[in-house]
């Protein structure tokens, strides 16, 4: 694997350092706290999201350290205590972390990551964790939508040149692969993560030659086993396809090669691909694949397929790598509990006039409940950390907001979703290969009912609170309400 690592310790919000300094001076730096990472709404009004970005978070935490230059920079700001700067010289993460594995289907309000650590440590890693979760989960979710729309046809990620920076291109291609894309045009992502790099030619290749046929023939001679020709530089039907057919027959067929492809990057795709397929088949090029690109998204892909377009694969660029239709994932990092001097976990809650921003308190665990007969996910259940779900007995679920809505679940299996990642600062989790993450993602999506996966008006998947957790949350809300009246 290519090494693209850097010391990113100072990639943080400045307030994480000012608060850390404040915790240090006020004697609260070693207080054990709990933070949750969760998001509030699915991208594109979809039915679910895909968790991604955990591997980079693990790498970041393992490498956390302040260089001498970092300390000098902070000293120069003139607002940090010398004792705090000395503390930072030996800084490392010594806490615990639990997370939902990458490639897992997730839903709003669920704790994707829980951090238990000293206050300074837990506060300091907020920005990087959110940056990785927000970006890669967003792109993986968009890729999942695209690959489902394509109904088994290949999707290649083509977006590097439209990405918002190098890391967005590199890690965006990684996330797209998790979500189901088959390949990327981003070479470094192949070198670093093993995502298959693909690509053939641009229009400039064709323009460099005196004529289109010579451009195609030369390319086939150089790359006979990967000959995909871009046929829309001049005119797809009148010159592009006739010249491609000629080049394939004159160069590839004598070598016994029938595998080839053409790409269309403009025009009326449905009309053109139907005509092109007919021309190719009549010429005996039945194995020639048709690839299309040009500002594709899941809705365009779905409509092209509905119209009967003859397409074997799609190249998707800016609308994937930037998640153009809904470019903010919106995960947040919120305090949910602290430990008192006796080691007791004390729940904390954030209250807002905006009901959607009221947090769920306490150190929590998450179960997914599957029907034994169907194997399909029926609901997720958020519980207090010390609860166990007995799936040998019926379990009554209820809507956390509309508590009269209840459902008795029988014949189900309860699966904990969190894995412990760090214990006392040491990594205890084995990071799976990217191909294993991708396979897990595909299987997890298949475990969802079609109603959850549909693009328009998806079923609102049940994410419920246990009775114990609901009682704690609403008890805290009522206590706060009563305190206001006093």
C-alpha positions as CSV (number, residue, x, y, z in Angstrom):
1,X,0.0,0.0,0.0
2,X,1.3,3.5,-0.9
3,X,2.0,5.6,2.2
4,X,0.1,8.9,2.0
5,X,0.2,9.6,5.8
6,X,0.9,12.9,7.4
7,X,0.9,14.2,11.0
8,X,-2.6,15.7,11.2
9,X,-2.7,16.3,14.9
10,X,-3.2,20.0,14.4
11,X,-6.1,19.5,12.0
12,X,-8.5,20.5,14.7
13,X,-10.8,23.4,15.6
14,X,-9.0,26.0,17.7
15,X,-11.7,25.8,20.4
16,X,-10.6,22.2,21.1
17,X,-7.3,23.5,22.2
18,X,-8.7,26.5,24.2
19,X,-11.2,24.2,25.9
20,X,-8.4,21.7,26.5
21,X,-6.3,24.4,28.1
22,X,-9.3,25.4,30.2
23,X,-10.0,21.8,31.3
24,X,-6.3,21.6,32.3
25,X,-6.3,24.8,34.4
26,X,-9.6,24.0,36.0
27,X,-8.7,20.5,37.1
28,X,-11.2,18.9,34.7
29,X,-8.7,17.5,32.2
30,X,-8.7,14.0,33.6
31,X,-12.5,13.8,34.0
32,X,-13.9,10.8,32.1
33,X,-16.5,11.8,29.6
34,X,-18.5,10.1,26.8
35,X,-19.2,11.6,23.4
36,X,-21.5,10.2,20.6
37,X,-21.2,10.8,16.9
38,X,-24.6,10.7,15.2
39,X,-26.4,12.4,12.3
40,X,-29.9,13.7,12.0
41,X,-31.2,13.2,8.4
42,X,-30.4,10.8,5.6
43,X,-28.9,12.3,2.5
44,X,-31.2,13.0,-0.5
45,X,-34.3,12.1,1.7
46,X,-33.2,8.5,1.4
47,X,-34.1,5.6,3.6
48,X,-30.6,4.9,5.0
49,X,-26.9,5.9,5.0
50,X,-23.7,3.9,4.8
51,X,-21.1,4.3,7.6
52,X,-17.6,5.0,6.3
53,X,-14.3,6.6,7.3
54,X,-13.4,4.5,10.4
55,X,-10.1,3.3,9.0
56,X,-8.7,6.8,8.7
57,X,-9.9,7.7,12.2
58,X,-8.0,4.7,13.6
59,X,-4.9,5.8,11.7
60,X,-5.2,9.3,13.0
61,X,-5.7,8.3,16.6
62,X,-2.8,5.9,16.5
63,X,-0.5,8.7,15.2
64,X,-1.7,11.5,17.5
65,X,1.3,13.5,18.8
66,X,2.4,17.1,18.9
67,X,5.7,18.0,17.2
68,X,8.1,20.6,18.6
69,X,6.9,23.0,15.9
70,X,3.3,22.5,17.0
71,X,4.2,23.4,20.5
72,X,6.1,26.5,19.4
73,X,3.2,27.6,17.3
74,X,0.8,27.3,20.2
75,X,3.2,29.1,22.5
76,X,3.2,31.9,20.0
77,X,-0.5,32.4,20.2
78,X,0.0,33.7,23.8
79,X,-3.1,32.1,25.3
80,X,-1.9,28.7,26.5
81,X,-0.5,27.8,29.9
82,X,3.0,26.5,29.9
83,X,1.9,23.5,32.0
84,X,-0.7,22.7,29.3
85,X,2.0,22.9,26.5
86,X,4.2,20.6,28.5
87,X,1.3,18.2,28.8
88,X,0.8,18.3,25.0
89,X,4.4,17.2,24.4
90,X,3.5,13.8,25.7
91,X,-0.1,13.8,24.5
92,X,-1.6,10.6,23.2
93,X,-5.1,9.0,23.2
94,X,-5.6,6.8,26.2
95,X,-9.3,6.3,26.1
96,X,-11.8,3.8,24.7
97,X,-13.8,3.9,21.5
98,X,-16.7,1.9,20.0
99,X,-17.9,2.2,16.5
100,X,-20.3,0.7,13.9
101,X,-18.0,-1.0,11.3
102,X,-17.6,0.6,7.9
103,X,-20.0,-0.4,5.2
104,X,-22.9,-0.9,7.7
105,X,-26.3,0.6,6.9
106,X,-27.1,3.2,9.5
107,X,-29.9,5.6,10.4
108,X,-30.4,9.0,12.0
109,X,-29.9,9.3,15.7
110,X,-27.8,6.2,16.1
111,X,-24.4,6.5,17.8
112,X,-22.0,5.7,14.9
113,X,-19.0,6.2,17.3
114,X,-18.8,6.5,21.0
115,X,-15.7,7.9,22.7
116,X,-14.9,7.4,26.4
117,X,-11.8,9.3,27.4
118,X,-10.3,12.0,29.5
119,X,-12.0,15.3,28.7
120,X,-9.0,16.9,26.9
121,X,-8.5,13.8,24.7
122,X,-12.2,13.3,23.9
123,X,-12.7,17.0,23.0
124,X,-9.5,17.2,20.9
125,X,-10.4,14.5,18.4
126,X,-13.8,15.9,17.5
127,X,-12.9,17.6,14.3
128,X,-11.1,14.8,12.6
129,X,-13.7,12.2,13.5
130,X,-16.5,14.3,12.1
131,X,-14.6,15.2,9.0
132,X,-14.0,11.6,8.1
133,X,-17.5,10.3,9.0
134,X,-19.2,13.2,7.3
135,X,-17.3,13.0,4.0
136,X,-16.9,9.3,3.5
137,X,-20.3,8.3,4.8
138,X,-21.8,10.9,2.4
139,X,-20.0,9.6,-0.7
140,X,-20.5,5.9,0.2
141,X,-24.3,6.6,0.6
142,X,-24.4,8.4,-2.8
143,X,-22.5,5.5,-4.4
144,X,-24.9,3.0,-3.0
145,X,-27.8,4.9,-4.5
146,X,-26.1,5.1,-7.9
147,X,-25.2,1.4,-8.0
148,X,-28.7,0.4,-7.0
149,X,-30.1,2.6,-9.8
150,X,-27.8,0.9,-12.3
151,X,-29.3,-2.5,-11.6
152,X,-26.1,-4.5,-11.9
153,X,-24.4,-2.4,-14.5
154,X,-20.9,-1.1,-13.7
155,X,-20.4,2.3,-12.1
156,X,-17.0,3.9,-12.2
157,X,-16.1,6.9,-10.2
158,X,-14.8,9.7,-12.5
159,X,-14.8,12.7,-10.2
160,X,-11.2,13.6,-9.1
161,X,-11.0,16.8,-11.2
162,X,-14.2,18.1,-9.7
163,X,-13.4,17.0,-6.1
164,X,-12.8,19.7,-3.5
165,X,-9.2,19.0,-2.9
166,X,-6.8,16.1,-3.0
167,X,-8.1,14.2,0.1
168,X,-11.6,14.6,-1.1
169,X,-10.6,12.9,-4.4
170,X,-8.6,10.1,-2.8
171,X,-10.9,9.2,0.1
172,X,-14.0,10.0,-1.9
173,X,-13.0,7.3,-4.4
174,X,-12.4,4.9,-1.5
175,X,-15.8,5.6,0.0
176,X,-17.4,5.2,-3.5
177,X,-15.9,1.8,-3.7
178,X,-17.4,0.8,-0.3
179,X,-20.8,2.0,-1.5
180,X,-20.6,-0.3,-4.6
181,X,-18.7,1.5,-7.3
182,X,-16.5,-0.9,-9.3
183,X,-13.6,1.3,-10.2
184,X,-12.1,4.8,-10.0
185,X,-10.3,7.1,-12.3
186,X,-8.1,8.2,-9.3
187,X,-4.8,6.5,-9.7
188,X,-3.5,7.2,-6.2
189,X,-6.6,5.6,-4.6
190,X,-5.6,2.4,-6.4
191,X,-2.0,2.7,-5.2
192,X,-3.1,3.5,-1.6
193,X,-6.2,1.4,-1.1
194,X,-6.5,-1.1,-4.0
195,X,-9.5,0.4,-5.6
196,X,-9.2,-0.7,-9.3
197,X,-8.1,2.3,-11.4
198,X,-9.6,2.5,-14.9
199,X,-9.5,4.9,-17.8
200,X,-8.7,5.1,-21.5
201,X,-8.7,8.3,-23.4
202,X,-10.0,11.9,-23.6
203,X,-11.2,13.8,-26.6
204,X,-7.7,15.4,-26.8
205,X,-6.3,11.9,-27.8
206,X,-8.6,11.9,-30.9
207,X,-7.8,15.5,-31.7
208,X,-4.1,14.9,-31.6
209,X,-4.2,12.7,-34.7
210,X,-4.9,13.7,-38.3
211,X,-8.1,11.7,-38.4
212,X,-10.3,9.8,-36.0
213,X,-9.6,6.3,-37.4
214,X,-5.9,6.7,-37.0
215,X,-6.4,7.7,-33.3
216,X,-8.6,4.7,-32.7
217,X,-6.3,2.3,-34.5
218,X,-3.2,3.5,-32.7
219,X,-4.9,3.2,-29.3
220,X,-6.0,-0.4,-30.1
221,X,-2.5,-1.3,-31.2
222,X,-1.0,0.0,-27.9
223,X,-3.8,-1.3,-25.6
224,X,-5.4,-4.3,-27.4
225,X,-6.6,-5.8,-24.1
226,X,-8.2,-2.6,-22.9
227,X,-9.5,-0.9,-26.0
228,X,-12.3,1.4,-25.1
229,X,-12.7,4.2,-27.6
230,X,-14.3,7.6,-27.0
231,X,-16.6,8.0,-30.0
232,X,-18.3,11.4,-29.6
233,X,-15.4,13.8,-30.5
234,X,-17.0,14.5,-33.9
235,X,-20.1,12.5,-34.7
236,X,-21.1,9.3,-32.9
237,X,-23.1,7.6,-35.6
238,X,-21.5,9.0,-38.7
239,X,-17.9,8.7,-37.9
240,X,-17.2,7.6,-34.3
241,X,-18.8,4.1,-34.4
242,X,-17.9,3.3,-38.0
243,X,-14.2,4.2,-37.3
244,X,-14.3,2.2,-34.0
245,X,-15.8,-0.9,-35.7
246,X,-13.1,-0.7,-38.4
247,X,-10.3,-0.3,-35.8
248,X,-11.6,-3.2,-33.7
249,X,-11.9,-5.5,-36.7
250,X,-8.5,-4.6,-38.2
251,X,-6.5,-4.6,-35.0
252,X,-8.2,-6.7,-32.4
253,X,-9.8,-9.5,-34.4
254,X,-6.6,-10.8,-36.0
255,X,-5.3,-11.1,-32.4
256,X,-8.3,-13.2,-31.4
257,X,-9.6,-10.4,-29.2
258,X,-13.3,-9.7,-29.1
259,X,-13.5,-7.8,-25.8
260,X,-13.6,-4.1,-26.4
261,X,-15.7,-1.0,-25.6
262,X,-16.9,2.4,-26.6
263,X,-17.7,5.4,-24.5
264,X,-20.2,8.2,-25.2
265,X,-19.9,11.5,-23.2
266,X,-22.6,13.7,-24.8
267,X,-25.8,13.8,-26.7
268,X,-29.1,11.9,-26.4
269,X,-27.9,8.9,-24.6
270,X,-31.0,6.7,-25.0
271,X,-31.2,7.3,-28.7
272,X,-27.5,7.0,-29.4
273,X,-27.0,3.8,-27.4
274,X,-29.9,2.1,-29.1
275,X,-28.5,3.0,-32.5
276,X,-24.9,2.1,-31.5
277,X,-25.9,-1.3,-30.1
278,X,-27.6,-2.1,-33.4
279,X,-24.6,-1.0,-35.4
280,X,-22.1,-3.0,-33.2
281,X,-24.2,-6.1,-33.3
282,X,-24.7,-6.0,-37.0
283,X,-20.9,-5.7,-37.4
284,X,-20.5,-8.8,-35.2
285,X,-19.2,-6.8,-32.2
286,X,-21.7,-8.3,-29.8
287,X,-19.2,-8.3,-26.9
288,X,-18.4,-4.6,-27.3
289,X,-19.5,-2.8,-24.1
290,X,-21.2,0.6,-24.2
291,X,-20.1,3.0,-21.5
292,X,-21.7,6.4,-21.0
293,X,-20.8,9.4,-18.9
294,X,-21.6,13.2,-18.7
295,X,-23.2,14.5,-15.4
296,X,-24.9,11.2,-14.4
297,X,-26.8,10.7,-11.2
298,X,-29.1,8.0,-9.8
299,X,-32.3,9.6,-11.3
300,X,-30.8,10.0,-14.8
301,X,-29.4,6.4,-14.6
302,X,-32.7,5.0,-13.5
303,X,-34.6,6.9,-16.3
304,X,-32.1,5.9,-19.0
305,X,-32.6,2.2,-18.0
306,X,-36.4,2.7,-17.9
307,X,-36.3,4.1,-21.5
308,X,-34.4,1.0,-22.7
309,X,-31.0,2.6,-23.3
310,X,-28.4,0.0,-24.2
311,X,-25.8,0.7,-21.5
312,X,-23.3,-1.7,-19.9
313,X,-21.6,0.8,-17.5
314,X,-21.6,4.4,-16.3
315,X,-18.9,6.8,-15.5
316,X,-20.1,9.2,-12.7
317,X,-18.1,12.3,-11.8
318,X,-19.0,15.5,-10.0
319,X,-22.5,14.4,-8.8
320,X,-20.8,11.5,-7.0
321,X,-17.5,12.9,-5.7
322,X,-19.3,16.1,-4.4
323,X,-22.6,14.4,-3.6
324,X,-24.0,17.4,-5.5
325,X,-27.7,16.9,-4.7
326,X,-27.1,16.9,-0.9
327,X,-23.5,17.7,-0.1
328,X,-23.6,17.8,3.7
329,X,-23.9,14.7,5.9
330,X,-24.4,16.6,9.1
331,X,-22.9,14.3,11.7
332,X,-22.3,15.9,15.1
333,X,-20.2,15.1,18.2
334,X,-22.1,15.5,21.4
335,X,-21.4,14.9,25.1
336,X,-23.8,12.2,26.4
337,X,-22.4,11.3,29.8
338,X,-19.6,11.9,32.4
339,X,-18.2,9.7,35.2
340,X,-18.4,11.0,38.8
341,X,-15.7,10.5,41.4
342,X,-17.2,7.1,42.2
343,X,-17.0,5.9,38.6
344,X,-20.8,6.1,38.1
345,X,-21.9,7.0,34.5
346,X,-24.0,10.2,34.8
347,X,-26.1,10.9,31.7
348,X,-26.0,14.4,30.1
349,X,-28.5,15.9,27.7
350,X,-28.5,18.9,25.3
351,X,-31.9,20.6,25.2
352,X,-32.9,22.9,22.3
353,X,-36.0,24.8,21.2
354,X,-35.5,22.8,18.0
355,X,-36.8,19.4,19.0
356,X,-34.6,17.6,16.4
357,X,-31.5,18.9,18.2
358,X,-32.4,17.4,21.6
359,X,-29.8,14.7,22.2
360,X,-30.3,11.2,23.6
361,X,-28.3,11.0,26.9
362,X,-26.2,8.3,28.4
363,X,-23.5,5.7,27.4
364,X,-25.4,3.6,24.9
365,X,-25.3,0.4,22.9
366,X,-27.1,-0.4,19.6
367,X,-28.8,-3.6,18.5
368,X,-30.2,-4.5,15.1
369,X,-33.2,-6.8,15.2
370,X,-33.6,-9.3,12.3
371,X,-36.5,-11.5,11.6
372,X,-35.3,-15.1,11.8
373,X,-37.5,-16.3,9.0
374,X,-36.8,-13.5,6.5
375,X,-33.2,-12.5,7.6
376,X,-34.4,-8.9,7.0
377,X,-33.7,-6.1,9.5
378,X,-36.9,-5.1,11.3
379,X,-35.7,-2.4,13.6
380,X,-32.7,-0.9,15.5
381,X,-32.8,-0.5,19.2
382,X,-30.8,2.0,21.2
383,X,-30.2,0.9,24.8
384,X,-28.4,1.9,27.9
385,X,-24.9,0.4,28.0
386,X,-25.7,-2.2,30.7
387,X,-28.9,-3.6,29.0
388,X,-29.0,-6.9,27.3
389,X,-31.7,-7.9,24.7
390,X,-33.1,-11.4,25.2
391,X,-34.1,-12.4,21.7
392,X,-35.6,-15.7,23.0
393,X,-38.6,-13.7,24.3
394,X,-41.0,-11.3,22.4
395,X,-39.9,-7.7,22.6
396,X,-42.2,-4.7,22.4
397,X,-40.9,-1.8,20.3
398,X,-42.4,1.7,20.5
399,X,-41.9,5.0,18.7
400,X,-39.8,7.3,20.8
401,X,-41.9,10.3,19.7
402,X,-45.3,8.7,19.4
403,X,-45.2,6.2,22.2
404,X,-48.7,4.8,21.5
405,X,-47.3,3.3,18.2
406,X,-46.1,-0.1,19.4
407,X,-45.1,-3.4,17.7
408,X,-44.5,-6.8,19.3
409,X,-41.5,-8.4,17.7
410,X,-41.3,-12.2,17.9
411,X,-39.0,-14.8,16.4
412,X,-36.1,-12.4,15.9
413,X,-32.3,-12.2,16.4
414,X,-30.7,-9.3,18.2
415,X,-27.2,-8.4,16.9
416,X,-25.0,-5.8,18.6
417,X,-23.7,-3.3,16.0
418,X,-20.8,-1.7,17.9
419,X,-17.3,-3.1,17.9
420,X,-14.7,-1.9,20.4
421,X,-12.0,-0.1,18.5
422,X,-9.7,1.2,21.2
423,X,-9.3,0.1,24.8
424,X,-7.2,2.2,27.2
425,X,-5.6,3.8,24.1
426,X,-4.6,0.6,22.4
427,X,-6.2,-0.5,19.2
428,X,-8.1,-3.8,19.8
429,X,-9.9,-3.9,16.4
430,X,-8.6,-5.6,13.3
431,X,-9.3,-3.3,10.3
432,X,-10.9,-5.4,7.6
433,X,-9.7,-5.2,4.0
434,X,-11.5,-2.7,1.8
435,X,-12.9,-5.6,-0.3
436,X,-14.4,-7.1,2.8
437,X,-15.9,-3.8,3.8
438,X,-17.4,-3.4,0.3
439,X,-18.8,-7.0,0.5
440,X,-20.2,-6.3,4.0
441,X,-21.9,-3.1,2.6
442,X,-23.6,-5.0,-0.2
443,X,-24.8,-7.7,2.2
444,X,-26.1,-5.2,4.7
445,X,-28.1,-3.3,2.0
446,X,-29.6,-6.6,0.9
447,X,-30.7,-7.2,4.5
448,X,-33.0,-4.1,4.3
449,X,-36.5,-4.4,3.0
450,X,-37.2,-2.9,-0.5
451,X,-39.4,-0.2,1.1
452,X,-36.4,1.1,3.0
453,X,-34.2,1.1,-0.1
454,X,-36.5,2.9,-2.5
455,X,-35.5,6.4,-3.7
456,X,-38.9,8.2,-3.3
457,X,-40.8,8.2,0.0
458,X,-38.8,5.4,1.6
459,X,-40.2,3.6,4.6
460,X,-39.3,5.2,7.9
461,X,-37.1,2.5,9.4
462,X,-37.7,1.9,13.1
463,X,-35.0,3.3,15.4
464,X,-36.4,3.0,18.8
465,X,-35.2,3.5,22.4
466,X,-35.4,0.9,25.1
467,X,-37.9,1.7,27.8
468,X,-35.1,2.3,30.2
469,X,-33.4,4.8,28.0
470,X,-36.6,6.5,27.1
471,X,-37.5,6.9,30.8
472,X,-34.0,8.4,31.5
473,X,-34.3,10.9,28.6
474,X,-37.8,12.0,29.3
475,X,-37.1,12.1,33.1
476,X,-34.3,14.6,32.4
477,X,-36.5,16.6,30.1
478,X,-39.2,16.8,32.7
479,X,-36.7,17.7,35.4
480,X,-35.4,20.5,33.3
481,X,-38.9,21.7,32.6
482,X,-39.6,21.7,36.3
483,X,-36.4,23.6,37.1
484,X,-37.4,26.3,34.6
485,X,-40.8,26.7,36.3
486,X,-39.1,27.2,39.7
